[in-house]
Amino acid sequence: MNTETELNARDTWNDRVEKSCVLHWDGRLDNRTDLLLLLADLLRDDNSNAAIALATYERWGTHGFVHLLGDWSIVIQDQANGATVLASDFAGVRPLYYSVQRGRVFWSSHLQSVVDATGISELDEQYIGAFLLYGGCPNRTPYRGICSVPAGHAVCVSSTGTKISRFWNLPIRDEVHYRNQHRYEEHLRALFREAVSVRLQTEAPVLAELSGGFDSSSVVSMANHLIRSCAVPAKSLTSLSYVWRDSLDEPFIREMESFCGIEGVHISTHEVPVISETQVGNAFPEILQPLRKSVASAASRLGAEVLLTGMNGDLMMGNWFDDSLQVTGSLRRFRFARACKEALAWSKILRLPIYRVLWQAVRAALPARFTPCAIYGATDGSYALRSTETSLDPGFIYRLGLSEAGNFFSDAWMQAPPERRKYFRPLSMMLELRILQAPELWQHLDYTHPFAHRP
């Protein structure tokens, strides 16, 4: 099979070996040391990230990609099997697109490059409809015949066809239990420190988004602590904030900058519009193009190579006002006294009758086949998305099957315990829509999210 390639990665390695070679590597490996020990016999004299990824594939196949921790995408030419393998990390941070036409596979980390190379101009109606309803469409792009490599999957293209295989699954059954409550705090802090630390392995200046909220402030505080204590190679930190007239966030932003003793770049949405008729994105619809162009200019001016965000923080830290479905966990374990105590506490917090809290928990604990359809789409967000009213033409919705989110999104999150589904459903949707993906204007940066650190 012929392969059309465009090498536009920050870290590319394509030294041919007998069986296979890396055509494209873009990203960062957080567990290099562990992998070097595991794969020493295959690495020979090359210890680059791309060589480690290739050795991982040679030893374990596509399922081995689960061992690669970090933000990355890769394309491998498998000479032995006559295949081109494309894969993306579990969060889909580093973009990768492909199109298979007449025995050739076109791929690139830039969608526009695939559009130009293939000449495809026909729009994908399913993508358009899902974009209008859900903000995107899993594994699709605005162009019919051009796909996005699914996060946590490998796409194997050969003369016999295209095969997509999953190498990472939602950790729906993984739980950590300690006897001592303080151990949870210690474990969380250690993981968070690691999540920020692995993203500061550069001596270039670092940018970190700062909104003044808990998530971004936590990232900025930890990054500042690590840099000032010389625990990481990074030498300097600059915060990046979006502000507007009479912004209620600005006092908190200023307070964090003062506390950390750092300078901040403030981009005013009054001076730089969120939406502009003349800047609507390239191959993808984009409303934040003007702001992102300003950020790219600021990063270039500072010489920054890393852009940290607080994205995914609310989800990872369980920042829900109503998390009363925790009661379901006690009910499922037949701890009825504990369930009543928890329900009473939630009823006081939520100012709801205790019977409502308990009844909701009981319904959630029932097997799906005994659960009334009305429960699905409950306001607590623990079940599937409800169909919502829309201004789209009913015929268009019916023809494309847009009335049900299940036609587009995986329901693997439903296998999680009922009290945890409200966490796994948005996580699953976020990963499938590649919400954490680096925008094209920022692909030259290590645009990365500590709260999406896989461990």
PyMOL commands that set and color helices and strands:
alter all, ss='L'
color gray80, all
select helices_A, chain A and resi 32-38+40-43+49-67+111-118+125-134+181-200+214-228+250-260+289-302+313-316+326-332+336-350+354-365+368-370+373-375+394-400+405-407+412-415+418-432+440-442+450-452
alter helices_A, ss='H'
color red, helices_A
select strands_A, chain A and resi 2-4+20-27+72-78+83-88+97-101+104-108+147-148+153-158+161-166+206-209+237-243+264-268+306-308+446-448
alter strands_A, ss='S'
color yellow, strands_A
deselect
rebuild
show_as cartoon
